[in-house]
């Protein structure tokens, strides 16, 4: 990821009762459904999956940003900005209830 893209996708990585957050999300191609989704792919919650790696090469400091993803299968992978549920899970389904309790039942 380019630094500007990584920062943009991680800056709003928190969902509140008023605002749905978004973060860089690990995705895989689902050939049967003909769509990108996160089935069988996971990542650290919220913006913590966007990491910075720095090294030295030829006397210069080089830094890169990357998205940490875990997979249970081999496939075609990508990353895109996707919404977070109230538990900071990309494309998750947990919502705030009427009392603004994450995962509540009223």
C-alpha positions as CSV (number, residue, x, y, z in Angstrom):
1,X,0.0,0.0,0.0
2,X,1.2,3.5,-0.7
3,X,1.6,5.5,2.5
4,X,-1.2,8.0,1.6
5,X,-3.6,5.1,0.9
6,X,-2.7,3.3,4.1
7,X,-3.2,6.4,6.2
8,X,-6.4,7.3,4.5
9,X,-7.9,3.8,5.0
10,X,-6.8,3.6,8.6
11,X,-7.7,7.1,9.8
12,X,-11.4,6.4,10.1
13,X,-11.0,2.9,11.6
14,X,-13.5,3.1,14.4
15,X,-17.3,2.6,14.3
16,X,-19.5,4.5,16.8
17,X,-23.3,4.6,17.1
18,X,-23.2,7.7,14.9
19,X,-20.5,6.9,12.3
20,X,-19.6,3.7,10.5
21,X,-15.8,3.4,10.4
22,X,-13.7,2.1,7.5
23,X,-10.4,0.4,7.2
24,X,-8.2,-1.4,4.7
25,X,-9.7,-4.9,4.5
26,X,-8.2,-8.2,3.4
27,X,-10.3,-9.7,0.6
28,X,-10.3,-12.9,-1.5
29,X,-11.9,-13.6,-4.8
30,X,-14.9,-16.0,-4.5
31,X,-15.2,-17.6,-7.9
32,X,-18.6,-19.2,-7.2
33,X,-20.2,-16.0,-6.1
34,X,-18.2,-13.9,-8.6
35,X,-17.3,-11.3,-5.9
36,X,-14.7,-10.1,-3.5
37,X,-15.3,-11.0,0.1
38,X,-13.5,-11.9,3.3
39,X,-14.6,-15.5,3.7
40,X,-11.6,-17.5,5.0
41,X,-9.5,-14.4,5.5
42,X,-8.9,-12.5,8.7
43,X,-6.9,-9.6,10.0
44,X,-6.2,-7.7,13.2
45,X,-9.2,-5.5,14.3
46,X,-9.6,-1.9,13.2
47,X,-6.6,-0.1,11.9
48,X,-4.1,-2.3,13.8
49,X,-3.8,-4.5,10.6
50,X,-2.1,-1.6,8.7
51,X,1.5,-1.8,9.7
52,X,4.7,0.1,8.9
53,X,8.0,-1.6,8.1
54,X,11.3,0.2,7.9
55,X,14.7,-1.0,6.8
56,X,18.0,0.4,5.7
57,X,19.3,-0.1,2.2
58,X,22.4,1.5,0.8
59,X,22.6,3.9,3.8
60,X,19.0,5.1,3.3
61,X,16.0,4.4,5.5
62,X,13.1,2.9,3.5
63,X,9.6,2.6,5.0
64,X,6.7,0.7,3.6
65,X,3.1,0.2,4.8
66,X,1.4,-3.2,4.5
67,X,-1.8,-4.9,5.5
68,X,-1.5,-8.0,7.7
69,X,-3.8,-10.7,6.5
70,X,-4.3,-14.4,7.5
71,X,-5.7,-17.0,5.2
72,X,-7.0,-20.5,5.5
73,X,-6.6,-21.2,1.7
74,X,-4.7,-20.2,-1.4
75,X,-6.5,-17.8,-3.7
76,X,-6.4,-14.4,-5.4
77,X,-6.1,-11.7,-2.7
78,X,-6.6,-7.9,-2.6
79,X,-7.2,-5.1,-0.2
80,X,-9.9,-2.3,-0.2
81,X,-11.5,0.1,2.1
82,X,-14.5,-1.6,3.7
83,X,-16.9,-0.8,6.7
84,X,-16.3,-2.0,10.3
85,X,-18.9,-3.3,12.6
86,X,-19.1,-2.1,16.2
87,X,-16.5,-4.7,17.3
88,X,-14.0,-3.2,14.7
89,X,-14.4,-6.3,12.4
90,X,-14.2,-5.5,8.7
91,X,-17.4,-6.5,7.0
92,X,-18.6,-7.8,10.4
93,X,-22.3,-8.0,11.3
94,X,-22.4,-6.9,15.0
95,X,-24.4,-3.7,15.4
96,X,-25.3,-1.2,18.1
97,X,-28.7,-1.7,19.6
98,X,-31.3,1.0,20.5
99,X,-29.4,1.8,23.7
100,X,-26.1,2.2,21.8
101,X,-24.7,-1.1,23.2
102,X,-22.5,-3.0,20.7
103,X,-24.0,-6.4,20.2
104,X,-26.9,-5.5,22.6
105,X,-30.4,-7.0,22.2
106,X,-32.8,-4.0,22.4
